[in-house]
Amino acid sequence: MLEIISYKEKEKWNNIVKSFSNWDVYFLCEYSVSFMIHGDGVPQLFYYKDKKMRMCYAMMLNDLADNEVYNGVLEKGQYYDLTTPYGYGGPIADGEINSASAEIFMVEMISYCKQHNIVSQFFRFCPWLGNHMVLNGLCDERFLKNTIYMDTTEESCIFLNMDTKNRNMVRKARKCEVTITQDSGEGLERFISIYNETMERDEAEQYYFFSKDYYKYIIENMSDNVRFFYAEREREVISAAIVLYGNHYAHYHLSGMCTEARGFGSMNLLLYEVACWAARKGLNLFHLGGGVKPEDSLFQFKKQFNKQERLEFWIGSNIFIQKKYDELIKIRKKMNPEWNDKNQFMIKYRGQ
């Protein structure tokens, strides 16, 4: 049976999520709500259970009439879609995970979505869980790129698993008297300043600038799952990062670095120290993610932290109402004849 849990039922939502042994911070109600505050839709938890298996996943419900592309064109309440909250998600499951149960789930999911004008859903699966396999054959899936992680099961192995250049940068940071501190958000202003400076320097899209309400929410409501780390030199913060963590895993969430800090190896040292902190907390890995593009400079930096192993990042989608999906593409093409309706996005009407 399929059940949809509202973000207003926080305790029920989190009790379901934490009943799965491989739950993580990305599945918690508060994580999704933080991105509702950021403007990403309305959080919902989809929970399926039968005699043989259980699964759940979090999604953001979006009324496409509110999307800037369709604003003022679509009637509200007629076209919705579902998207994994920022970062990673997809299903967590236990029991006898077989195709028969998964197929029954999908039949119920399709029925629900058709009744509620939900045109499509889009997944960003968790590389460290490999959970794209749960819905294998029941949604369109695509390998997107590799991501990097640090094995934190043994603190003594963390430094050895890094490549030589990276180890030298960590040593250099220490020689330059860079020190790492952490807090629960008390130094928020320092983080925001350095993060926004980085986003402006990189000419990031407006989406990647977060309001104070977002930061205050995660500090006040996710205190057991969020840490702020700072690299300091001569009493000045030169690099900073927000790290998320759940029961088994830590995640590199947001970060920034001063331009003048690049020669000191501050971020190299910071990420190494985060991995050591994760090991001491009994977490199994520290996921760094990938680059914006498969082999860009960001990916090249991250891969220094793990000489050999990679994790595969998969995405997936379902089209529930083909007629409305096609309508959305036609409407957008009519509004902008130069828009490429043959783009490579899995949900084409959301393509650039």
NULOPA-763852 format. One record per atom (N, C-alpha, C): x, y, z; residue in three letters. Coordinates in pm, whole numbers, padded with zeros to 5 digits, always signed. Each point is the difference from the previous one (the first is absolute). Example, Ala and Ser with C-alpha at 12.3 -4.5 7.8 and 13.67 -1.06 7.14 Angstrom:
// NULOPA-763852
+01319-00569+00780ALA -00089+00119+00000ALA +00090+00120+00000ALA -00035+00105-00072SER +00082+00119+00006SER -00077+00109+00073SER 
END
This chain:
// NULOPA-763852
+00084-00119+00000MET -00084+00119+00000MET +00088+00125+00000MET -00037+00096-00082LEU +00073+00126-00010LEU -00061+00103+00094LEU +00086+00069+00075GLU -00044+00106+00090GLU +00085+00124-00025GLU -00065+00116-00002ILE +00072+00126-00019ILE -00003+00077+00131ILE +00119+00031+00051ILE +00011+00068+00129ILE +00040+00145-00024ILE -00075+00091+00059SER +00026+00144-00013SER +00117+00042+00090SER +00067+00107-00039TYR +00107+00055+00084TYR -00055+00051+00134TYR -00131+00021+00007LYS -00061+00044+00125LYS -00006-00114+00102LYS +00020-00123-00047GLU +00004-00117+00088GLU +00146-00040+00023GLU +00078+00092+00053LYS +00145-00018+00010LYS +00039-00125+00078LYS -00064-00022+00114GLU +00037-00114+00084GLU -00027-00132-00072GLU -00116-00010-00064LYS -00033-00121-00074LYS +00099-00021-00115LYS +00027+00106-00074TRP +00095-00005-00112TRP +00135-00055+00047TRP +00055+00062+00104ASN +00134-00039+00045ASN +00003-00138+00064ASN -00108-00039+00065ASN -00006-00135+00057ASN +00005-00105-00110ASN -00070+00027-00110ILE +00005-00093-00114ILE +00141-00006-00056ILE +00059+00115-00027VAL +00134+00006-00058VAL +00101-00074+00088VAL -00003+00026+00130LYS +00099-00057+00091LYS -00024-00148+00030LYS -00114-00052-00047SER -00024-00144+00016SER +00077-00081-00105SER +00058+00068-00099PHE +00084-00065-00100PHE +00146+00008+00046PHE +00071-00111-00008SER +00137-00004+00053SER +00095+00093-00075SER -00028+00026-00128ASN +00092+00083-00080ASN -00052+00142-00021ASN -00081+00049+00093TRP -00051+00137-00013TRP +00116+00099+00006TRP -00027+00117-00055ASP +00102+00104+00000ASP -00066+00137+00014ASP +00081+00102+00021VAL -00050+00134+00025VAL -00089+00051-00113VAL +00029-00039-00124TYR -00078+00048-00115TYR -00146-00044+00004TYR -00031-00101+00079PHE -00136-00052+00005PHE -00083+00062+00114PHE +00064+00074+00088LEU -00071+00058+00114LEU -00094+00111-00043LEU -00109+00014+00074CYS -00099+00103-00029CYS +00062+00139+00001CYS +00083+00028+00101GLU +00059+00133+00014GLU +00087+00037-00120GLU +00068-00098-00058TYR +00083+00029-00117TYR -00088+00050-00114TYR -00110-00070-00027SER -00090+00043-00107SER -00063+00135+00030SER -00039+00021+00126VAL -00062+00128+00037VAL +00098+00115-00021VAL +00128-00023+00025SER +00098+00106-00020SER +00000+00047-00145SER -00028-00090-00092PHE -00004+00039-00141PHE -00137+00049-00043PHE -00102-00027+00078MET -00127+00070-00020MET +00020+00147+00033MET +00072+00028+00107ILE +00033+00138+00037ILE +00079+00067-00112ILE +00082-00078-00068HIS +00081+00051-00111HIS -00083+00020-00128HIS -00125-00048+00002GLY -00088+00020-00114GLY -00012-00117-00096GLY +00034-00120+00048ASP +00006-00116-00088ASP -00125-00088-00002ASP -00113+00049+00047GLY -00121-00081-00004GLY -00043-00046+00138GLY -00094-00094+00002VAL -00060-00048+00125VAL +00047-00144+00025VAL +00062-00028+00116PRO +00053-00134+00027PRO -00110-00104+00024PRO +00022-00118-00057GLN -00086-00115+00025GLN +00086-00124+00012GLN -00040-00091+00088LEU +00066-00130+00011LEU -00092-00106-00057LEU +00050-00075-00096PHE -00077-00110-00060PHE +00046-00130+00067PHE -00095-00069+00062TYR +00031-00120+00078TYR -00085-00115-00049TYR +00067-00108-00041TYR -00070-00119-00048TYR +00035-00120+00087TYR -00102-00080+00031LYS +00021-00118+00082LYS -00092-00112-00044LYS +00056-00119-00016ASP -00083-00120-00018ASP +00058-00110+00088ASP -00043-00124-00019LYS +00042-00108+00088LYS +00148-00035-00016LYS +00059+00038-00114LYS +00137-00042-00028LYS +00104+00111+00008LYS -00041+00124-00024MET +00100+00107-00004MET -00058+00134+00042MET +00090+00094+00030ARG -00038+00139+00027ARG +00097+00091-00077ARG -00049+00117-00035MET +00090+00101-00056MET -00059+00138+00026MET +00088+00099+00000CYS -00047+00138+00010CYS +00097+00092-00072CYS -00051+00112-00044TYR +00088+00105-00052TYR -00066+00136+00014TYR +00084+00101+00016ALA -00047+00138+00015ALA +00000+00070-00135ALA -00101+00084-00020MET -00011+00078-00124MET -00051+00140+00031MET +00031+00093-00090MET -00055+00134+00006MET -00109+00010-00108MET -00121+00034+00043LEU -00113+00016-00091LEU -00001+00143-00052LEU +00004+00016-00131ASN +00004+00132-00062ASN -00122+00023-00086ASN -00069+00113+00022ASP -00104+00044-00092ASP +00070+00077-00111ASP -00004-00052-00122LEU +00075+00060-00109LEU -00051+00139-00039LEU -00119+00035+00047ALA -00049+00137-00021ALA +00086+00100+00075ALA +00072-00047+00103ASP +00089+00087+00078ASP +00140+00006-00058ASP +00030-00087-00096ASN +00131-00001-00063ASN +00017+00125-00085ASN +00118+00063+00007GLU +00020+00126-00072GLU -00021-00014-00150GLU +00022-00118-00053VAL -00020-00022-00144VAL -00147+00006-00037VAL -00086-00054+00088TYR -00143-00010-00031TYR -00086+00099+00078TYR +00063+00083+00082ASN -00075+00094+00084ASN -00088+00091-00084ASN -00129+00005+00035GLY -00094+00083-00073GLY -00057-00066-00124GLY +00048-00121-00030VAL -00046-00071-00120VAL -00087-00120+00038VAL +00044-00075+00102LEU -00075-00118+00043LEU -00098+00035+00111LEU -00110-00072+00003GLU -00097+00014+00109GLU +00050-00078+00120GLU -00007+00059+00119LYS +00047-00068+00120LYS -00082-00126+00027LYS +00070-00104+00050GLY -00066-00123+00038GLY -00021-00099-00113GLY +00051+00029-00119GLN -00023-00088-00115GLN +00122-00080-00042GLN +00120+00050+00031TYR +00123-00067-00041TYR +00099+00000+00117TYR +00028-00119+00053TYR +00097-00013+00108TYR +00112-00094-00044TYR +00115+00011+00066ASP +00098-00107-00012ASP +00072-00020+00133ASP +00075-00109+00008LEU +00074-00039+00121LEU +00149-00003-00031LEU +00079+00053+00092THR +00146+00003-00017THR +00067-00034+00132THR +00106-00079-00006THR +00081-00026+00119THR +00046+00132+00060THR -00008+00017+00132PRO +00055+00121+00061PRO +00147+00018-00040PRO +00045+00124+00000TYR +00139+00036-00034TYR +00097-00103+00056TYR +00091-00044-00083GLY +00098-00098+00046GLY -00033-00138-00052GLY -00030-00092+00089TYR -00020-00140-00036TYR -00123-00057+00070TYR -00052-00107-00056GLY -00117-00065+00060GLY -00029-00132-00068GLY -00125-00016-00044GLY -00043-00129-00051GLY -00047-00089+00113GLY -00034-00125-00029PRO -00060-00087+00103PRO +00101-00064+00094PRO -00043-00017+00125ILE +00066-00094+00089ILE -00100-00112+00023ILE +00049-00122+00006ALA -00091-00116+00004ALA +00058-00110+00087ALA -00089-00086+00048ASP +00045-00119+00070ASP -00101-00112-00022ASP +00035-00118+00049GLY -00084-00117-00022GLY +00042-00072-00127GLY -00093-00070-00059GLU +00025-00076-00122GLU -00024+00092-00120GLU +00105+00069-00039ILE -00014+00100-00108ILE -00005-00074-00133ILE -00121-00020-00049ASN -00017-00073-00126ASN -00082+00081-00098ASN +00005-00041-00125SER -00066+00076-00106SER -00151+00000+00015SER -00057-00108+00053ALA -00146-00007+00013ALA -00051+00108+00094ALA +00062+00012+00117SER -00042+00104+00095SER +00025+00139-00055SER +00115+00019-00063ALA +00033+00131-00056ALA -00098+00037-00111ALA -00043-00098-00076GLU -00097+00026-00107GLU -00135+00042+00058GLU -00042-00066+00109ILE -00126+00038+00065ILE +00010+00144+00052ILE +00116+00031+00061PHE +00021+00138+00045PHE -00017+00098-00115PHE +00062-00031-00114MET -00004+00095-00112MET -00141+00014-00056MET -00077-00107+00000VAL -00140+00009-00045VAL -00076+00096+00091VAL +00020-00013+00131GLU -00068+00089+00095GLU +00050+00143-00013GLU +00129+00014-00026MET +00059+00133-00016MET -00056+00070-00124MET -00008-00072-00109ILE -00055+00057-00124ILE -00144+00042+00020ILE -00078-00085+00067SER -00141+00032+00025SER -00013+00127+00084SER +00080+00008+00107TYR -00004+00119+00087TYR +00037+00126-00078TYR +00105-00008-00077CYS +00048+00118-00072CYS -00099+00046-00107CYS -00064-00094-00067LYS -00101+00038-00099LYS -00118+00070+00067LYS -00039-00049+00116GLN -00112+00062+00073GLN +00033+00141+00047GLN +00127+00029+00021HIS +00041+00128+00058HIS +00076+00089-00099HIS -00015-00029-00129ASN +00060+00083-00106ASN +00152+00012+00011ASN +00064-00107+00048ILE +00146-00002+00009ILE +00054-00061-00129ILE +00064+00083-00078VAL +00041-00038-00136VAL +00120-00093+00000VAL +00096+00026+00088SER +00126-00076-00005SER +00068+00000+00136SER +00103-00084+00011GLN +00089+00006+00117GLN +00144-00015-00048GLN +00090+00065+00073PHE +00142-00003-00035PHE +00082-00033+00124PHE +00087-00101-00013PHE +00083-00047+00111PHE +00146+00040-00019PHE +00065+00035+00110ARG +00146+00003+00008ARG +00036-00104+00106ARG +00044-00117-00044PHE +00024-00112+00091PHE +00128+00021+00082PHE +00009-00073+00110CYS +00115+00009+00091CYS +00115-00088-00050CYS +00114+00057-00037PRO +00111-00083-00049PRO +00049-00102+00102PRO +00002+00036+00127TRP +00053-00090+00104TRP -00096-00113+00034TRP -00127+00012-00038LEU -00098-00106+00025LEU -00024-00087-00124LEU +00031+00054-00117GLY -00031-00074-00124GLY -00148-00028-00013GLY -00083+00091+00049ASN -00144-00029+00010ASN -00077+00017-00129ASN +00068+00033-00109HIS -00069-00001-00130HIS -00045-00141-00036HIS +00063-00100+00061MET -00035-00139-00030MET -00136-00039+00056MET -00050+00073+00102VAL -00129-00035+00060VAL -00112+00011-00102VAL +00007+00100-00087LEU -00103+00021-00102LEU +00048-00040-00138LEU +00100-00086-00005ASN +00056-00042-00128ASN -00108-00059-00091ASN -00012+00056-00118GLY -00100-00046-00096GLY -00135+00066+00015GLY -00019+00077+00108LEU -00128+00065+00025LEU +00006+00151-00019LEU +00118+00052-00025CYS +00013+00141-00039CYS +00117+00010-00097CYS +00000+00105-00079ASP +00113+00023-00090ASP +00119+00041+00085ASP +00113-00064-00019GLU +00118+00029+00080GLU +00118+00034-00090GLU +00087+00086+00053ARG +00115+00043-00079ARG +00118+00025+00093ARG +00115-00058-00037PHE +00123+00032+00073PHE +00042+00141-00039PHE +00025+00085+00101LEU +00035+00139-00030LEU +00150+00027+00012LEU +00059-00040+00113LYS +00143+00026+00020LYS +00047-00074+00125LYS +00128+00000+00022ASN +00057-00059+00121ASN +00009+00105+00111ASN -00004-00048+00123THR +00021+00087+00116THR +00110-00060+00087THR +00049+00082+00091ILE +00113-00039+00085ILE -00045-00012+00145ILE +00056-00099+00068TYR -00026-00013+00144TYR +00131-00033+00071TYR +00000+00021+00129MET +00113-00038+00084MET -00046-00108+00097MET +00071-00111+00003ASP -00030-00109+00093ASP +00041+00044+00140ASP -00097+00007+00090THR +00029+00047+00137THR -00017-00110+00104THR +00001-00125-00045THR -00015-00110+00096THR +00123-00012+00090THR +00117+00039-00053GLU +00124-00003+00079GLU +00071+00135-00017GLU +00011+00075+00107GLU +00063+00133-00009GLU +00143-00009-00051GLU +00069-00105+00037SER +00141-00014-00038SER +00021-00015-00150SER -00105-00042-00073CYS +00013-00022-00144CYS -00035+00123-00084CYS -00062+00100+00062ILE -00049+00115-00076ILE +00113+00072-00073ILE +00108+00030+00071PHE +00112+00071-00059PHE +00067-00084-00109PHE +00011-00130+00024LEU +00065-00090-00095LEU -00079-00013-00130LEU -00132+00013+00008ASN -00084-00014-00119ASN +00002+00123-00090ASN +00053+00111+00050MET +00010+00123-00079MET +00122-00008-00092MET -00004+00073-00113ASP +00117-00006-00088ASP +00114+00087+00055ASP +00117-00017-00056THR +00121+00065+00053THR -00012+00151+00001THR -00050+00057-00108LYS -00014+00146-00009LYS -00090+00054+00111LYS -00107-00072+00026ASN -00095+00044+00102ASN +00061-00009+00140ASN +00072-00107+00026ARG +00067-00013+00130ARG +00100+00114+00021ARG +00068+00037-00108ASN +00096+00111+00009ASN -00071+00132+00028ASN -00119+00019-00057MET -00076+00122+00024MET -00048+00007+00145MET -00036-00115+00056VAL -00039-00004+00142VAL +00119+00039+00087VAL +00117-00054-00033ARG +00122+00035+00075ARG +00031+00150-00014ARG -00018+00052-00121LYS +00026+00142-00024LYS -00092+00087+00083LYS -00129-00037+00005ALA -00097+00078+00079ALA +00043+00006+00146ALA +00046-00111+00051ARG +00045-00003+00140ARG +00124+00087+00020ARG +00093-00004-00096LYS +00119+00084+00009LYS -00035+00148-00005LYS -00108+00032-00075CYS -00047+00139-00010CYS -00087+00038+00119CYS -00006-00090+00098GLU -00074+00023+00125GLU -00151+00018-00023GLU -00052-00075-00097VAL -00145-00007-00019VAL -00056-00095+00106VAL -00104+00041+00068THR -00064-00085+00101THR -00147-00019-00034THR -00055-00112+00044ILE -00140-00033-00029ILE -00081+00007+00129ILE -00111+00072-00007THR -00093+00007+00113THR -00138-00040-00050THR -00090-00026+00092GLN -00137-00037-00038GLN -00098+00051+00103GLN -00125+00017-00043ASP -00105+00037+00094ASP -00135-00046-00055ASP -00106+00035+00072SER -00136-00039-00039SER -00073+00111-00074SER +00072+00100-00042GLY -00061+00111-00073GLY +00017+00134+00068GLY +00073+00001+00111GLU +00022+00126+00071GLU +00077+00100-00087GLU +00082-00050-00090GLY +00076+00087-00090GLY -00066+00018-00135GLY -00132-00003-00002LEU -00075+00004-00126LEU +00039+00118-00088LEU +00014+00118+00058GLU +00031+00118-00081GLU +00131-00017-00075GLU +00096-00064+00064ARG +00129-00025-00066ARG -00019-00094-00118ARG -00083-00103+00022PHE -00023-00094-00110PHE -00070+00069-00117PHE -00108+00072+00027ILE -00077+00064-00106ILE +00089+00095-00081ILE +00082+00077+00068SER +00087+00095-00068SER +00093-00069-00098SER +00065-00105+00045ILE +00098-00067-00085ILE -00068-00084-00108ILE -00115-00058+00031TYR -00074-00079-00099TYR -00051+00091-00111TYR -00065+00111+00035ASN -00054+00090-00101ASN +00111+00061-00086ASN +00112+00031+00062GLU +00115+00051-00076GLU +00042-00101-00106GLU +00002-00127+00037THR +00038-00106-00093THR -00100-00013-00114THR -00129+00003+00033MET -00103-00011-00103MET +00005+00118-00097MET +00024+00119+00052GLU +00010+00118-00087GLU +00122-00011-00091GLU +00111-00045+00054ARG +00122-00015-00079ARG -00019-00103-00111ARG -00075-00106+00031ASP -00025-00107-00098ASP -00118+00030-00092ASP -00063+00117+00020GLU -00116+00040-00080GLU -00109-00107+00004GLU -00027-00050+00120ALA -00101-00104+00018ALA -00140+00055-00022ALA -00090-00088-00038GLU -00141+00038-00016GLU -00057+00042+00135GLU -00105+00082-00006GLN -00061+00053+00122GLN -00048-00112+00092GLN -00035-00113-00057TYR -00049-00113+00079TYR +00099-00040+00110TYR +00129+00017-00027TYR +00102-00047+00094TYR +00035+00102+00109TYR -00078+00107+00006PHE +00011+00094+00111PHE -00116-00027+00096PHE +00030-00029+00125PHE -00102-00042+00096PHE -00033+00114+00097PHE -00127+00009+00035SER -00045+00104+00092SER +00042-00031+00143SER -00005+00102+00086LYS +00031-00023+00141LYS -00103-00093+00062LYS -00124+00005-00048ASP -00104-00089+00051ASP +00038-00145-00021ASP +00062-00030-00116TYR +00044-00137-00027TYR +00103-00043+00104TYR +00103+00081+00017TYR +00106-00036+00095TYR -00052-00012+00142TYR -00084+00095+00039LYS -00053-00003+00137LYS -00085-00124+00023LYS -00073-00042-00103TYR -00084-00119+00014TYR +00086-00123+00025TYR +00104-00019-00080ILE +00079-00123+00018ILE +00076+00003+00134ILE +00041+00118+00043ILE +00069+00010+00129ILE -00094-00035+00115ILE -00122+00051-00007GLU -00096-00019+00110GLU -00069-00136-00004GLU -00016-00058-00118ASN -00080-00122-00013ASN +00080-00125-00038ASN +00127+00017-00038MET +00081-00114-00041MET +00132-00004+00078MET -00005+00040+00124SER +00123+00010+00079SER +00073-00133+00016SER -00073-00111-00009ASP +00063-00132+00010ASP +00053-00050-00133ASP -00014+00080-00105ASN +00038-00046-00133ASN +00082+00101-00080ASN +00041+00111+00063VAL +00073+00106-00070VAL +00118+00048+00084VAL +00117+00016-00066ARG +00116+00063+00064ARG +00062+00100-00098ARG +00047+00109+00055PHE +00071+00102-00077PHE +00150-00013+00030PHE +00081-00005-00105PHE +00146-00011+00015PHE +00066+00123-00062PHE +00107+00046+00066TYR +00070+00120-00045TYR +00151-00025-00003TYR +00064+00048-00106ALA +00146+00003-00005ALA +00043+00144+00029ALA +00083+00016+00102GLU +00041+00134+00042GLU +00152+00015-00010GLU +00040+00120-00036ARG +00142+00036-00001ARG +00013+00143+00050ARG +00085+00018+00097GLU +00018+00132+00061GLU -00134+00058+00046GLU -00081-00089+00060ARG -00130+00034+00059ARG -00105+00043-00103ARG +00027-00024-00126GLU -00097+00031-00105GLU -00049-00130-00063GLU -00132-00010-00021VAL -00055-00116-00070VAL +00031+00014-00148VAL +00067-00100-00057ILE +00034+00006-00142ILE -00072-00106-00083ILE -00054-00103+00065SER -00083-00101-00065SER -00104-00049+00099SER -00113-00045-00050ALA -00106-00048+00089ALA -00087-00101-00073ALA -00064-00088+00075ALA -00088-00101-00059ALA -00108-00040+00098ALA -00117-00032-00055ILE -00107-00063+00077ILE +00002-00148-00032ILE +00001-00081+00104VAL -00002-00146-00015VAL -00129-00054+00060VAL -00069-00082-00078LEU -00120-00069+00047LEU +00037-00143+00037LEU -00072-00057+00094TYR +00027-00140+00034TYR -00125-00065+00058TYR -00007-00131-00020GLY -00110-00079+00054GLY +00055-00106+00093GLY -00051-00120-00014ASN +00038-00109+00089ASN +00131-00067-00041ASN +00030+00002-00131HIS +00116-00073-00051HIS +00092+00084-00088HIS -00049+00111-00054TYR +00073+00070-00104TYR +00007+00151+00026TYR +00109+00062-00048ALA +00014+00145+00004ALA +00004+00052-00144ALA -00042+00126-00018HIS -00012+00056-00135HIS +00048+00144-00006HIS +00078+00028-00102TYR +00051+00134-00030TYR -00114+00078-00064TYR -00055+00097+00073HIS -00124+00066-00044HIS +00025+00131-00073HIS +00045+00102+00071LEU +00031+00131-00059LEU +00138+00042+00048LEU +00072+00077-00083SER +00132+00044+00043SER +00041+00128-00072SER +00100+00066+00056GLY +00054+00120-00061GLY +00145+00019+00040GLY +00071+00081-00081MET +00141+00024+00028MET +00039+00138-00052MET +00076+00074+00080CYS +00050+00131-00044CYS +00098-00018-00116CYS +00002+00095-00090THR +00092-00007-00114THR +00144-00011+00047THR +00037+00080+00099GLU +00138+00004+00047GLU +00040-00126+00077GLU -00096-00089+00026ALA +00030-00121+00077ALA +00047-00116-00086ALA -00006+00015-00130ARG +00024-00115-00088ARG +00138-00061+00014ARG +00098+00077+00035GLY +00135-00054+00008GLY +00034-00068+00130GLY -00092+00004+00096PHE +00030-00053+00133PHE -00046-00144+00022PHE -00076-00057-00091GLY -00049-00137+00019GLY -00105-00010+00108GLY -00071+00110+00026SER -00095+00002+00112SER -00116-00096-00020SER -00053-00009-00122MET -00113-00091-00023MET +00046-00145+00003MET +00122-00026-00045ASN +00055-00136+00009ASN +00004-00046+00146ASN +00051+00088+00085LEU +00009-00034+00142LEU -00139-00011+00062LEU -00089+00092-00036LEU -00135-00002+00057LEU -00071-00131-00030LEU +00003-00044-00125LEU -00070-00123-00037LEU +00066-00123+00064LEU +00130+00002+00010TYR +00069-00110+00069TYR -00044-00006+00146TYR -00007+00115+00066GLU -00041+00003+00141GLU -00147-00040+00017GLU -00085+00037-00096VAL -00140-00044+00006VAL -00007-00152-00007VAL +00079-00060-00090ALA +00001-00146-00012ALA +00045-00065+00131ALA +00100+00057+00064CYS +00047-00054+00129CYS -00109+00014+00107CYS -00068+00113-00001TRP -00112+00022+00093TRP -00109-00105-00024TRP -00031-00027-00128ALA -00102-00099-00034ALA +00040-00139+00051ALA +00128-00032-00015ALA +00049-00130+00049ALA -00017-00011+00151ALA +00030+00107+00071ARG -00013-00003+00146ARG -00146-00010+00045ARG -00091+00046-00086LYS -00144-00012+00031LYS -00056-00136-00038LYS +00083-00085-00061GLY -00046-00132-00039GLY -00073-00003-00133GLY +00016+00105-00081LEU -00064+00005-00132LEU +00085-00077-00100LEU -00064-00059-00100ASN +00070-00090-00091ASN +00067+00068-00118ASN -00055+00112-00044LEU +00062+00070-00112LEU -00036+00148+00003LEU +00083+00078-00068PHE -00022+00143-00019PHE -00013+00021-00149PHE -00121+00031-00045HIS -00026+00014-00143HIS +00026+00144-00044HIS +00090+00016-00097LEU +00037+00133-00049LEU -00081+00043-00121LEU -00066-00095-00067GLY -00072+00032-00122GLY +00093+00003-00119GLY -00047+00059-00109GLY +00080+00006-00122GLY +00020+00143-00043GLY +00025+00018-00128GLY +00013+00134-00056GLY -00131+00045-00059GLY -00001+00124-00047VAL -00118+00048-00073VAL -00011-00079-00131VAL +00116-00025-00062LYS +00011-00085-00118LYS +00087-00120+00037LYS -00011-00110-00077PRO +00066-00125+00041PRO +00148+00009+00035PRO +00079+00076-00075GLU +00145+00002+00024GLU +00053+00142+00019GLU -00080+00089+00057ASP +00041+00139+00015ASP +00101+00019+00114ASP +00041+00124+00023SER +00103+00027+00101SER -00046-00036+00140SER -00130+00016+00027LEU -00053-00036+00132LEU +00014-00150+00023LEU -00033-00080-00102PHE +00016-00145+00012PHE +00147-00036+00017PHE +00088+00067-00075GLN +00144-00028+00010GLN +00051+00028+00141GLN -00053+00106+00062PHE +00039+00031+00138PHE -00048-00110+00095PHE -00127-00038-00015LYS -00057-00098+00093LYS +00065-00137-00013LYS +00036-00040-00121LYS +00051-00136-00018LYS +00138-00019+00065LYS +00065+00110+00039GLN +00127-00012+00074GLN -00020-00065+00136GLN -00125+00001+00048PHE -00028-00053+00134PHE -00024-00151+00000PHE -00009-00060-00118ASN -00014-00145-00010ASN +00071-00043-00127ASN +00114-00062+00013LYS +00085-00031-00115LYS -00064-00095-00100LYS -00090-00086+00047GLN -00045-00108-00086GLN -00151-00007-00022GLN -00077-00006+00106GLU -00141-00036-00013GLU -00090+00118-00034GLU -00107-00030-00074ARG -00101+00098-00038ARG -00138-00058+00031ARG -00098+00088+00011LEU -00140-00042+00014LEU -00078+00054-00118LEU -00091-00079-00052GLU -00078+00041-00117GLU -00124+00078+00041GLU -00020+00114-00065PHE -00117+00084+00023PHE -00098-00022-00115PHE -00118-00052+00037TRP -00106-00028-00098TRP -00118+00094+00023TRP -00070+00029-00109ILE -00125+00075+00007ILE -00109-00084-00064ILE -00125+00034+00027GLY -00111-00078-00055GLY -00127+00082-00012GLY -00095-00050-00076SER -00125+00074-00019SER -00114-00093-00038SER -00120+00049+00025ASN -00125-00063-00048ASN -00089+00108-00057ASN -00066-00031-00109ILE -00105+00086-00054ILE -00132-00067+00034ILE -00082+00066+00079PHE -00127-00058+00045PHE -00117+00038-00091PHE +00002+00121-00053ILE -00110+00046-00085ILE +00062+00051-00130ILE +00011-00088-00098GLN +00070+00032-00124GLN -00063+00119-00073GLN -00133+00006-00001LYS -00068+00108-00071LYS +00039+00136+00057LYS -00002+00011+00132LYS +00035+00129+00063LYS +00150+00029-00015LYS +00080-00104+00002TYR +00145+00016-00022TYR +00025+00060-00137TYR -00067-00055-00101ASP +00015+00052-00137ASP -00052+00143-00010ASP -00109+00028+00070GLU -00057+00135-00001GLU +00100+00101+00055GLU +00068-00036+00109LEU +00097+00090+00061LEU +00114+00032-00095LEU +00043-00100-00076ILE +00106+00023-00098ILE -00049+00093-00111ILE -00122-00024-00049LYS -00055+00084-00107LYS -00020+00144+00046LYS -00051+00016+00122ILE -00022+00135+00054ILE +00131+00076+00009ILE +00103-00067+00050ARG +00129+00068+00014ARG +00060+00034-00136ARG -00014-00090-00095LYS +00053+00025-00134LYS -00073+00117-00066LYS -00129+00008+00024LYS -00079+00110-00057LYS +00042+00134+00062LYS +00028-00003+00130MET +00042+00122+00069MET +00138+00046-00046MET +00086-00098-00030ASN +00137+00031-00040ASN +00043-00095-00112ASN -00023+00038-00126PRO +00032-00087-00114PRO +00147-00043-00006PRO +00089+00077+00064GLU +00142-00034-00003GLU +00038-00105+00105GLU -00093-00027+00092TRP +00027-00101+00104TRP +00014-00137-00064TRP +00099-00077+00044ASN +00027-00132-00057ASN -00086-00106+00067ASN -00106-00042-00068ASP -00088-00102+00057ASP +00058-00141-00014ASP +00117-00012-00060LYS +00069-00129-00012LYS +00121-00003+00095LYS -00007+00078+00108ASN +00111+00008+00095ASN +00023-00134+00071ASN +00111-00009+00073GLN +00040-00126+00062GLN -00055-00020+00141GLN -00084+00093+00049PHE -00059-00016+00132PHE -00097-00118+00000PHE -00003-00076+00110MET -00092-00113+00008MET -00144+00049+00002MET -00025+00112+00068ILE -00131+00065-00005ILE +00016+00118-00096ILE -00035-00021-00125LYS +00039+00095-00105LYS -00057+00139+00019LYS -00121+00011+00055TYR -00057+00135+00013TYR +00075+00084+00103TYR +00088-00065+00078ARG +00085+00074+00095ARG +00138+00030-00057ARG +00025-00041-00122GLY +00131+00018-00061GLY +00032+00145-00033GLY +00129+00027-00012GLN +00047+00135-00032GLN -00023+00033-00149GLN 
END
